[in-house]
Amino acid sequence: MVDSLKTCINCGKPMADRVEEEERTGTGTSRSTGECDTYRIWFCVNPDCVMFNTDLYREQIADRKG
């Protein structure tokens, strides 16, 4: 699978990405489900852009049970 190049919506320059995991929790006072969603977060790395270091795209890349 080839990832398409993402560009900033403001300056049009290529963006960088990082991977984040978000733990899913139950409702109310229940404990963690032990499951995580993994996302790729795309952000602008152009210091001259008003969107610099702003998270612009978030795509889910995995669903993991721990």
Backbone as a ProteinNet text record, in pm:
[ID]
protein_1_A
[PRIMARY]
MVDSLKTCINCGKPMADRVEEEERTGTGTSRSTGECDTYRIWFCVNPDCVMFNTDLYREQIADRKG
[TERTIARY]
84.6	0	89.2	65.1	143.4	61.9	121.3	53.3	62.2	-48.5	-45.2	16.4	86.4	149.4	42.1	42.1	-54.6	14.4	-60.2	-6.5	-93.8	-34.5	-105	-216.5	-330.8	-443.8	-420.4	-323.1	-295.5	-179.2	-62.6	56.3	87.5	26	47.5	176.8	254.4	380.6	351.2	440.9	423.2	422	342.2	330.2	404.1	432.4	492.5	381	412.7	312.3	373.7	286.1	325.2	212.8	243.8	144.6	107.8	-22.2	-71.4	-168.3	-165.1	-262.5	-358.7	-483.7	-586.7	-657.6	-649.6	-713	-862.9	-935.4	-1081.4	-1123.4	-1216	-1265.2	-1415.4	-1462.6	-1605.8	-1679	-1808.1	-1887.8	-1895.2	-1919.7	-1937.9	-1812.3	-1827.9	-1715.2	-1650.4	-1684.6	-1625	-1477.1	-1404.4	-1260.3	-1230.6	-1104	-1056.7	-1090.8	-1117.7	-1149.9	-1024.7	-907.4	-783.7	-768.6	-849.1	-843.8	-793.7	-717.6	-663.5	-695.9	-714.3	-722.1	-590.6	-533.7	-408.6	-436	-385	-409.2	-278.7	-279.5	-169.9	-217.9	-141.5	-173.9	-80.3	-137.1	-59.1	-59.7	58.5	69	166.5	146.7	229	363.1	472.2	606	672.4	594.2	646.7	640.1	755.1	753.4	698.3	688.6	634.3	482.5	420.6	276.7	200.8	81.4	-0.7	-50.7	-42.3	-85.8	31.3	148.1	267.9	238.3	276.9	256.7	109.9	20.9	-121.9	-161.7	-232.3	-281.4	-392.7	-373.2	-469.6	-549.1	-488.2	-557.3	-534.1	-634.6	-624.1	-688.1	-609.3	-663.4	-635	-737.4	-721.3	-643.9	-538.6	-457.5	-463.8	-512.2	-519.9	-618.6	-669.6	-759.3	-699.6	-656.8	-582.9	-648.4	-654.1	-701.7	-581.5	-575.2	-456.4	-475.8
-117.9	0	124.3	213.4	336.3	450.6	520	635.4	752.7	821.3	939.7	1054.7	1141.6	1256	1356.4	1398.3	1497.1	1632.4	1735.4	1870.7	1959.5	2065	2159	2229.3	2245.6	2312.4	2461.6	2516.9	2660.1	2691.4	2628.7	2664.4	2566.6	2447.9	2351	2271.3	2290.8	2217.3	2078.6	1981.7	1847.4	1851.4	1763.3	1758.8	1637.2	1639.2	1527	1454.2	1334.5	1259.3	1195.4	1161.4	1087.3	989.1	889	787.9	806.2	802.5	814.3	701.8	654	554.9	621.4	587	641.1	523.7	517.3	407.5	429.3	324.9	332.3	294.5	368.5	339.3	314.9	248.1	223.1	348.9	340.7	456.7	470.5	589.2	614.2	586.4	508.4	481.9	346.7	283.8	153.5	168.1	61.7	63.2	61.6	79.4	74.7	-60	-58.7	-182.9	-257	-193	-255.5	-253.6	-175.2	-165.5	-27.8	-23.8	102.9	122.4	245.2	283.7	352.3	322.9	384.5	475	596.9	697.3	752.9	792.5	869.4	1013.9	1102.7	1244.2	1319.6	1395.1	1474.3	1619.2	1684.1	1821.6	1899.8	2031.5	2119.6	2145.4	2134.8	2157.8	2282	2362.8	2484.8	2598.6	2645	2749.2	2883.7	2904.1	3029.6	3026.1	2912.3	2894.4	2919.7	2975.7	2999	2867.6	2757.8	2626.8	2544.7	2606.7	2539.6	2460.6	2333.3	2239.9	2219.4	2246.8	2224.4	2089.7	2007.3	1878.5	1903.4	1859	1887.3	1764.9	1647.3	1525.7	1418.3	1337.1	1224.6	1105.7	1000	879.9	758.1	675.3	555.8	452.8	397.3	299.2	160.6	149.9	16.9	19.9	-96.5	-116.8	-233.5	-208.7	-312.5	-343.7	-471.4	-514.8	-555.5	-505.2	-532.9	-639.5
0	0	0	-92.8	-103.1	-45.6	51.1	109.7	13.9	-6.4	-90.9	-12.2	-83.2	-19.7	18.3	142.7	188.4	191.5	152.1	152.8	239.9	291.4	377.7	300.9	364	300.2	285.3	356.9	349.5	254.6	277.8	200.7	87.6	88.1	-18.8	-7.9	97.3	115.6	172.2	145.8	203	355.4	413.7	559.2	614.1	743.9	815.5	890.6	938.7	1012.9	1135.4	1228.8	1348.2	1378.5	1456.7	1492.8	1638.8	1666.8	1804.3	1832.4	1955.6	2001.2	2096.8	2083.4	2171.6	2236.5	2368	2440.3	2445.6	2413.9	2422.5	2562.9	2617.9	2752.6	2747.1	2849.4	2860.1	2901.9	2911	2949.8	3101.1	3145.6	3288.6	3368.4	3474.8	3564.4	3537.3	3425	3395.8	3361.8	3376.3	3350.2	3201.2	3171.2	3034.2	2971.6	2843.6	2772.9	2730.2	2742.8	2698.2	2547.6	2479.2	2334.1	2294.5	2184.6	2137.5	1989.7	1951.2	1811.3	1778.8	1661.9	1620.8	1502.1	1511.7	1408.8	1354.7	1228.3	1170.9	1167.4	1230.7	1238.4	1145.2	1050.2	955.8	1001.6	998.7	1044.6	956.5	950.6	868	935.9	858.7	912.7	852.3	780.7	720	822.6	874.5	978.7	931.2	800.4	747.5	729.7	756.6	736.3	866.9	854.9	974.8	1035.5	960.3	1008.7	1063.8	1084.4	1133	1260.3	1260.2	1372.7	1409.4	1317.3	1340.8	1282.8	1361.4	1312.5	1212.4	1087.9	982.4	938.6	940.6	899.1	1004.1	1024.7	1117.6	1049.3	1030.2	966.9	1052.3	1067.6	1148.8	1067.2	1127.3	1055.9	1118	1241.3	1304.2	1418.7	1448	1560	1636.7	1758.8	1831.3	1964.3	1995	2126.1	2207.6	2332.5	2414.1	2507.6
[MASK]
++++++++++++++++++++++++++++++++++++++++++++++++++++++++++++++++++

